[in-house]
Structure formats: C-alpha cells, structure tokens
Amino acid sequence: MNVLITGITGFVASHLAEFLLNKNIGGLSLCGTKRWRSPTENIIGIKDKINLVDMELNDFLSVKDAIKETEPDIIFHLAAQSFIPAGFSQPSNTLEVNTFGTLNILEAVRLNDVDPIVHVCSTADVYGNFDKEGIIVDENSVPKPPNLYAVSKLAAEMLGIQYFQSYGIKSICSRIMNHTGPRRGPNFAESSFSIQIAEIEKGLKEKVIRVGNLGAVRTFMDVRDAVGAYWTLVNKCKPGECYNIAGDATMTIKELLDRLVSLSKLGDEIEVKVDPKRFRPADSFRPIVKTDKFTNATGWKPEIDFNDTLRDLLDYWREVVKNGK
C-alpha cells in the first residue's frame, strides 16, 4: 500500500505519519511531500522511514511529478495555510495554497495513471458563526464561511466533490473541529499559553501570562485522535461526501488556560493579564456541529483524555524551552 501525505513536516501530518508507522500496516510504503525549505524537526525521529519528495503545491508540474513518482493508493492532502489571521494578511497566498493547491492534486491524479482515495482535509469553520448560542449544524447545513481561510477550504471541498462527480476520483472531505497536542504551532492559543508557562518555570520571564479574549468557546480533541479518525475516514467512508469530525472536550479558552496553569507547580503564583494586542472581541457564537454521519459510518470516538493532551502539549514546550529553541 502506497500512502502519500502532503505537507508531512507539518503538525497534523507528522502525527499521521507516526500513527501509520505504529500500525505496522503490511506492505506500507509511506511517502511525504515537503517544500525544499521546510524544517523537518517534526519528523526527525521517523525521517528514515519515509520516502520524502520535494513538491511545491502551487507548481502543477511539481505536483504531477510527485504523484507520478509515488503512485499512491491513498493521498492524505494535509498541506495547507492553516492560520486564520494569515488569511486576512495574505489572502492570495491562502487561496493559492488551499484551493488551487488542492486543484493541482486532483488534476495530477486525473492525468496520471493512478486511482487513489484522496482525503481533502477541510474545517468545521466553513459553517460560520451565529448571533446566538445553540445553533446546530450538520453536513447538509448551508456553509457560511466567516473568513478567507474557511472560504479557501470550502472551495477545496467543492473541487473534491466535483472531481468525484465528473471524473470518478475517490475524494472524501473531512470537516474537522479544533485539534491540538504536541508540536502545535506557537501562534495558537494553547501553545502560546504553554510556551509562557514553560518560560516562567525556567525563570526566563516574569510570572505573568499575556492573553487575548478568554471568553470564546471551543470544542477540542487530541491530534492523535484526529489522525486516527482520518485513517478510519479513508477506510470506511464514501467518496464524494463530506463528514464532520469533532472531539468531546468543550470549554472556554479561560478553562483551557486554567487547566494548563494547574499543571504547573508555580500555578498559584502565575498572574494572567489581558494584552490588548492579542484581544479579539467575540460578537458571535460557533454552532454545535453534529457528527452523527461520521460516527454512524465508522463507530469512531475520541480516546485520549483532554487533560492528557494538555499535559503532553505543555511537556513538549517545556522541552523546547529547555533546549533553547
């Protein structure tokens, strides 16, 4: 079985690579694409078990050559511009990478003599925000993407469905909610908090955590559960369809912060201060995302307790800070 993971040096993709290697799948040939300039710290421990292929998503010939070389049976298309604020500051790049990059993958599959399952990774952000709490959405709800990132992902979904309908390419879309864990990027709230705690513990900064808006509510899962869900998706779900995937840990960002602080011996000494530069007012509510379609098709459910997720995340950043990275 030839499995190709795009963006394999990234946060989620590196965890997926570890997951697949740990499953001891008979005959597995694991390939991963990266840009020539991509840092490889996330895969340093498994690099010798992966066939790395240099590829630039925005260069169609590069994508076509990578698909031809690897002859994949399954493609996990995880390479993306995934930071929401960057969608506003870099709108063209976000669309080029997330939308046209997905188009390049699908076209390369169509033009090469291959017939893989193609997982198009999207986001539950496509449903948008609402002016009141408790709105329930499922895969049949009308998307209302609230930002450029979500727009780019919705367009990528539609391309996957269109290529299934028009060319029979076996694309399956996931709409996943927040997932986190070790190696989560420093720009995201839970990693920002963890870095600051690690620096406080190491005596590198004052005992103050700078935060933005702590009132937002999010539903989280462990990234290691998320990649398990992706493997289940490509093995049990129907091409040409979208599936919602979500964890079961719902909380405010303040509760998330409180849980992280409680994991530190200095927790009682740490002060929290709102930084106006980090604060984004929340004047809308995220919907409740139903996952019945996916769970009924697969029986999947998250297994990792979210407190363990946060402990592993904090330990990861403690190690990074300890090593001066």
N, C-alpha and C positions, 0 to 999 in steps of 0.2 A: 504494500500500500504506500503510494507516494502522497505525502501530505505537505502542502505548501502554506506557510504562514507569512503574510505580508507584514512588513514592519516588525520583524521578530525581535529587534532590540528594544522595543517599547515595553511599557509597563505591563499591559494585559497579555501581549503576545509572548513575552518571555515566560510568564506564568503558564500559558497554554503549552509552550514547548516543554517545560518541566513536567506538566501534567501528562502529556502524551508519552514522554520518555519513561516516566514512572509506571505507566500502564503496561509496559512490556508487550506492546502490540506486535504480534508475529509479522515479520516481513516489513516492518515500518521503515520507510526512508523519509526522514524529516528534513525538509528544506525550508529556508527562510530568506526573505529578501531584506536588504538593508541598503541605505544610501552609502556611498563610499566614505562619507564624513560622519556616519552615525557612530556615537560612542557604544561600546559593546560591554560595559560594566554589568548590565542586567543579565547577560548570558555567559559571563566569564566562566562559570562552573560547568557549563554544558556545551561550550563552543565547539569542542572536538567531536561532538555527537550530531552536529547539524551541518548540512551542506549549505553554506552561505552563498547567496547570489546577489551581486550588486545590481540594484534596479532603482530607477527613478520613476515614480508613479506618473509624473507629468510628461514623460518621454515615451510615446507609444511604442517605438521600436525597442526600447529597453524593456518594456513590459512584455511585448510579444516574444522577445528572445528568452526572457526568464521563464515564461510559460512553456515555450518550446523545449527548453533545456531540462526542465524539471518534470514535465509530463504528469501533472498532478491528478490524483483521483479525488482529492478534497482540497479546496482552497479556503482557508480562513482569511478573509480580507479584513485585517485589523489596522493596517497602516492608515493614519488619519491625522488631521489637525484637530485635536480634541479639546482645546482650551477655549471655553466660550468667549471670554473677553477678546481673544485674538480674532474672533470672527468679526468684531466691530473695527478693530485697528488694522486688520489685514483681510478684508472681505474677498478680494480677488484670489488671494492665496488659499483661503479656506474653501472656496468653491472649486478652484483648480484641483486641489489635493483630494477633497472628499467626494466631489461629484464627478469631475472629469477623470480623476484617478480611477474611480470605480468603473466609469465608462471604458477606460483603457483596459482594465482587467477583463471585462465582459467581451469586448471586441477581440482581445487577444485569444480568449477561449474560443470564440466563434471562428476565428481564422486559422487557428492551429487544429491539428487532428487530435483533440483531446475532448473528454466528456466528463469533467469533474462536477461534483457538488460544489457550489460556490456559496459560502456563507457571507452575506453582506451585513456587516455589523452596523446597526443604527442605534437610536436612542429613544427612550420614552419622552424626551424633551419635545419630540415632534407634536405631542398633544397640546402643548402650550400651557398657559396659566389662566386662572379664572378669578372672578371678582368675589367669590365666596368659597367657603370650605365645603368639602364633602362631595364634590362632583366626581362621578365615577365614569371612567372611560375604558373601552376595550378596543380591539383591533378594527372594529367597524366604525369607531367614532371618527368624526371629521378632524383631521390634523389642523392645528393652528400654531405652527412653529413660531416661538417668541423671539428668536434670534437667528443670526446668519449661520451659526453652527447647525442648528436644528433644520434650517432650510436646506443646507447642503446635504445633510443626512437623509432628509425626506426625498430629495431628488435622487440620491443614490439608491434608495429603496425602490423608487418607481422605475429606475433603469433596470434593476434586478428583476422586477416583476415583468417589465416589458420584454426583456431578453428571454425570459421563460416563455412568455406567450408567443413571441414572434419566431424564436429560434430554438426553443426547447432546451435552453441552457438551464441546468438544475440549480437555480439560485433560491436561497432561503434567507429571509431577513429576520434579524432579531432586533427588538426594541427593548433595550436593557436600561434599568434604573441604576442609581449610584452604586458603584462597587469600588472597594478600596482594600488596602493591605500593604505589605512590604513593597518598597520601590515606587509607591505612589509619588507623583511629581511634587516638588516643593511649592508650586503655585496653588495647590488645592488646600482647602481649609484644614482638614485633619492632619495633613503633612506639615503645614505651617505651624500649627499648634505643637506638633510633636517635635519639630526642629527647635522651637523656642524652649520647650521643656528640657530637651537634651542639652541645649546650651546653658540653661540655668543650672542644671545638675553638674555640669562640667565647670561652672564658675566663669563662663565666658560672657555672661550678660546679667543685668540686674534681674531680680526675681519678679519680673513683670511680663505678662503675655499680652501682646498687642493684637486686637481682634477687630473684625468688622461687625456686621449685623449677625447677632446670635439668635434672632427670632425665627429664622427660616426653618421649615420642617422638611426633612429628607428621609427617604427610606433607603437603607444601606444593605449591602451584602459583602461577603468576603470575595476578593478577586479569585481566590482558588475555587470557590463555589461557582463563580461566574464562568470560568473556563470549563468546568465540568458540565455546566449547562450547555455550553457551546458544542461540546462533543456529543451530548445527548441530542441536541438540535439536529445535527447533520446526520445522525443515525436513525432518528425516529420521526422527524417532521417532514411535511410535504413541501416540495419545491413550489415556487410561485406564491408562497404565503408569507405573512409576517406574524411573528409571535412575540408577545410581551414576556419579559423575564424580570423578576424582582426578588429581592430578599424580604426578610420579615422583621428587620430592625428599623422601626420608625421612631424618629426623635427630632428634637430641635438641635440646632448647631450648638446651643449652650449646653444641652445634655451631653452631646458628644464631647465637648471640651471638658465638662466636669468629670466624665469618665476617664479621659486621658490624664487629667491632673491628679485624679485619685490613684493612678498607677505610679506616681512619683512619691518618694519618701519626703520630698520637700513640698508636697501638695498644699499643706496648711499655710505655708509661708509665701505661696505664689499669689500675686495680685493680677487681676485682669483689668485691662484698660482698653476702651474703645479708641481706635485710631481712625480719625475722620477720613484719612486717605484710603482705608480699607472698607469703609462703611458704604453699603449699597442698600438703600431703603427697599423694603419689601411691601409693595402695594397690591399684591395679587397672591393667589394660592395655587399650589400644584394640585392636580387631580389625584384621585385614588385610581391606580392602574390595575385593572383586573388581569390575572394571569391564568385564568381557567383553561384557555385554549392550549397553552403550553403544558400545564400540569396534567390535563386530561390526556394529552397525546403521549406524554413521556413518563408521568409519575415522579418527575423531578421535584426535589425540595432542597433548600439550603441545609447544610450540615454543620457549618462552623459557627460557634457562638461568637457574637459580635464583640464581646469583651476580649476574647482571644485574638480577634482581628486587630483590635486597637493595641493590645499588648505587643503583638508581633510588629505592628507598624512603628510603635514607639521604640522598640528594641532595635529595629532596623536603623532609625535615625540616630539613636544613641551610638551605634557602631560607626555610622558615617561621621558624626561629630567627633567621636573619639579618634578617628583616623585622620581628622583634619581635612575632610573633603568638602 
